[in-house]
């Protein structure tokens, strides 16, 4: 039987030591191999718990979800749009205007190959596996957000760390309320794709319009 100590060590290995290891100038094999093994291990546990399959939320969850998310998206849009306008006005919606094909590819790849796996790992798996270790739900959300931000250390960007921490708080809170990987993935995709759309891609170490 898995103990809390076992789970604590597991959390430390997968969510702290592994992301930090990407900062070291090691051979790629020493980064790729443990990452793949960890991902397979997590998928195995999710499958074992029956959490790997796609589930469609009950219809009564959609209305309150959209009301809350659209309000948050409006606030995020105003803040980030203003940030790009004042810091790098030449980037404002530049990828949509100059490279619409790349923009569409980024939206697709980010949504299905980045957002969904991230939410499976950092919300679905993380809550299922470690929520019992921390009884204070707000502390748990904060820790989840810190570790989610830590996962983006390899991009070596302070702005990315700030945005992923804030995003981690929002996503962890949404998952806490809905227990839906689908809903939290939609929220994550909306905010992330907006950042690319408004012109923050290059600031976040992703392809831009140039």
Helices and strands as residue ranges (DSSP letters): H 4-12, I 13-17, H 18-21, H 29-48, G 59-61, H 62-87, G 89-91, H 94-98, H 100-109, I 110-115, H 116-119, I 120-125, H 126-130, G 131-133, H 137-150, G 153-155, H 158-178, H 181-198, G 202-204
